[in-house]
Amino acid sequence: MWLFYTTPPIIISGIYTLLPTNKTYSARFLYRLEHVLDMDKYYNLLMLHGFISVFYIVSVVIAVDSLFTLCIQHVCALFRCIKYNIEQIRGSEFMLPNPDIPNDEAYHGIINCIKSYKRILKKMIKFFFAYLVMVDNQFDEIIRIFAANIAQLLHIYYLSLTSQRLIDYSNELQDVIYSCNWYTISLKSRHLLRFTLMRATKPCQIKAGNMFVMSLETFSGVCTKM
């Protein structure tokens, strides 16, 4: 994103240098700037200052996205752990319909899975973001905003792809509950699995505020309407 935003002024300046025209081109900065120094004389230093400033601003976005990705990966790993624990639920060949709870290993295993699932739900965070751009009708500004929009599109795709992984991992719980050996466990354990299955039919999702669900389906819908 930093390269997308900072390189257009240099590229445009190079184009006017290599392909001169009758129109006078005045060098432009990365953003609107008023300074006590002579802006024409110290143009290179001010541009360097602008590059560094934009880099530090973008680093905040990178840090937030990295934290977002780590949280999603952590939740996906927890879903995978629950899936593994459900797959390991086994009953005995001589299973009693209503055994004592302290002796019912499958019952305790399902209880632990439910507790883990509830902890995952508490970790879910809703995100909200907004983007507003005001642009002058000038060629270099259009190029810069176009490059920034492409970077934003890639940014949203990355977040949507990461959020889609969360949906896919949470949907796997429904399949693994269906395929587990539920017929070999006690009636109490079957009731717990039934309620767990009812909740697992609703996938965990990341929402941008309360406006839309972040997923590849939403991203494709946005792209088709652009």
N, C-alpha and C positions, 0 to 999 in steps of 0.2 A: 504494500500500500504506500509506503514511504517513497519508493522509487516511482510508482505510478504518479504520485502527486508532485514530486520535486523535479523530475526530468523534463516535463513539457516546456518550461521556460528556456532551458538550455537547447532543446531540440529546435524550438521555434527560432531562437536566435541563430542557431547554426544554419537553418534553412534560409533565412534572410541573408546570411553571410555568403553562403555558397550560391544562392540564386537571387542576386540583388534585383530589386524592382525600383520603379520610379517613386514608389511610395516610401516615405520616411518611416522607419520602424524605431520606436522607442522601447528600450529594454524595460521589461516589467519584472516585478518581484513576485515571490510566491504568494504574498497576500498584501492587502493594502497597508502601506507603511508611510509613516511620517517620522522624520528623524531630524535631530539638531545638526547632524553632520551633512556634508555635501553628498547627496545620494548618488550623483553621477560619478564623482571622484572616487568614492568608496563603495562602488557598486559590488565589486567582487567580495569584499569583506562582509557587506550586509547580506549578500546572497549566502555566504558561508554560515553566517549567523542564523539565517532563515532555515538552511538545511538542518543545522543542529537542533534548532527549536522544534521543527516539525518532527524530527526523529524522536525527540523525547516525548512529544505529544502522542505520536503513534505507538511508542513503547508502552504507554498506559493501556491502549487498546489491545496490544499483543499480550500484556500481562493478564488482562481480564479474560481474553479468549483462552489463554492457557489454563487459567483457573477453571473456566467453564468446561474445557475438555477434560481436565483431571477429575472434576466432580462427576461428569457423565461416565467416564471410564471406571471410576470407583463404584458407581451405582450398577453399571453393567456387570462388573465383577461380582457384586453381591447377588445379583440375579442368577449368575452362573453358579454361585455357591448354593443358592436355594435349589436350583435345578438338580445339581448333583446330589444334594441331601434327599430330595424327593425320589430320585432314581434309586437311592440306596435303601428306601423303605421296603422291608421284607416282613412277611408274616411266616408263621410256622405251618407245617403240613397238618398239624393237629391243633388248629386254632379254635379257641372257644369264642362263641358269639359275643359274650360280655365278660371278658376277664377283668381281674382287679386292675385298677389304673396303675398302681406302682409296678406291676409286672408286665404292663403293655408297652413294649419298646416302640412299636410303630406309633402309638398314640403320642408318646413324648417326642418322637422325631417330628411328627406333624406340628405339634405345639411349638417346637423350636423354629420350624420353617415359617409358621405364621408370625411369630415374634420378629423374626428377621425381616419378613415382608413389611410389617408395620414400621420397622425402623427405616426401611428404604423409603416408604411413603413420606415419612417425616423429613427426609433429606431433600425432597423435591422442592425446587425454587422456581418461582415465576419471574420471567424476565420481561422487561419492557424497554424498547428503544425507539427513538424517533430521529428522523433525519430531515433537515431543511436546508435547501441550497438556494441562494440568490445569485444570479449570474448576469453580467453585462453581455451585450450582444457583440462580442469581439472574438476573433478567430482563436487567439491563444487561450482565452478564457474558456471557449467551447472545448478546445482540445484538452485542457486541464480537467474540466468538469467531466468530460467524457471518460478520460482515464480514471478519474476518481470513482465514477459510477461503475466502471468495469471492476475496479478493485472492490467496491462495495458489493457488487453482485457475487464475486468470488468469495467474499467474506460471508455473505448470507448463505451461499451454497455450503461452505464449510460448516457453519453452525447447524444448518438443516441436516447435513449428512451425519453429524455427530448426534443430533437429537433423534434421527431415524434409527440409529444404532440402539438407543435406549428403548424405543418402541419395539424393535425387533427382539431384543433380549427379554423384555417383559412379556411379549407374546409367547415366548418359548415355554413359559411356566404353564400355560394352558395345555400345550401339547404334551408336556412331560407328565402332568397330572392325569391326562387321559390314558397315557400309555403305561402308567405305573401298575404294580400288582395290587390293585385296590381290593381284589376279591380274596386275597389271602390275609387281610388284616381284620381287626375287630370292627363291630358296628359303630362304636364310638369314634374310631379312627376314620371310618368311612364318612360319618357325618362331618367331621372336621375337614376332610378332603372336599366334600361337596360345597361347604361354605367358602373354602379357599378357592375352589374353581369358579364360584360365582364372582369373586372379586378379581380373579385373574383374567376373566373375559374382558375387563376394561383395562387397556394398556396404560402404562405410565407415560405421560407426555410432558414436554416442556412447552409452556405457553408464553407468548410475547404479550405481557400484560394479560388482559382477558379478550384479546382481539382474535388471535388465530393460533393454531397449533404449529409449532416448528417441526416440519417434516419435509421429505423430498416431494411428497404430493403437493404440499402448499407451495414449495419453491417452484415446481413445474407450472402450477397454476398462475403464479406471479409472472413467470417468464412468458407464458402464452398471451398474457394481457398487456405486455409491455409494447 
